[in-house]
């Protein structure tokens, strides 16, 4: 049986109500829409995610140590502008907001699995903050020097980036109808009442902030989020079911060599506050063998050993969570958690220790 194929379309939003702090012009937000597609009869290439600036993107990745021939020939089941598969219906929508610097399309391992399970996925870029942003008109915008040199303890600047992300996500959500109206077939297969969000790192902190401000979202997954930037308060408890997936290192003892004392203190207190302010249906887990970038495609680029299995485990838990809370498939995630240790997945408490 032929593997399901996935279509991808790019849509650019211009928010004329906001001025981009780097370009000093109206804020532009790049999105990629992923959906089940009809068979194309071709073998897809990962590098086509970087069209129309494929060579520039590949050269930049190559300059960072990625094998040029390998990344150029890496295969995918994602195809740009493929026809929508009209046999599917009632697909919930999941937004993805990426880690600091990570390009929005570098979550293909997760996108592929979710679309195959019946979701529509919309990834939201961060212009001037991502390693690069590729516009359909051929513009190739690299990460700004100002943002690339941000100090880890410049919390004021990080909060500015966070707020920019939050408003980007909310703008796209508020203009969801424009995305769906870009193709009548797309509108026909979605369920606009069931919306989820995934955030990684800085994107995780942004996703949490979106939950506090926008009641459209019904469930969320935070992948090793930037806890030092999360503003959690028991008085403004988020009522949305939340799955927090962390890397292997979680406790103060495991992290003390990776953070400065000041940053570690903020990080741990932010996690503790999040843990204690979440919905009763929320779950906190960590994954054995995972590091911060395991939750993106970056390890694929560098051919990291064992990444296929780790990605398979991550997507299994993410998908089950959304299937339970967006597709209303009763207890599918909770049944999965009964055998979680065999997957190298462990429940953790408010200080990151295994329960």
Secondary structure, 3 states (H helix, E strand, C coil): CCCCEEEEEEEEEEEEEEECCCCCCEEEEEEEEEEEECCCCCCEEHHHHHCCCHHHHHHHHHHCCCCHHHHHHCEECEEECCCECCCCCCEEEEEEECCCCCCCCCCHHHHHHHHHCCCEEEEECCCCCCCEEECCCCCEEECCHHHHCCCCCCHHHHHHHHHHHHHHHHHHHHCHHHHHHCCHHHHHHEEEEEEEEEEECHHHHHHHHHHHHCCCEEEEEEECCCHHHCCCCHHHCCCCEEEEEECCCCCHHHHCCCCCHHHHHHHHHHHHHHHHCCCCCCEEEEECCCCHHHHCCHHHHCCCCCHHHHHHHHHHHHHHHHHHHCCCCCCHHHHHHHHHHHHCEEEECCCCCEC
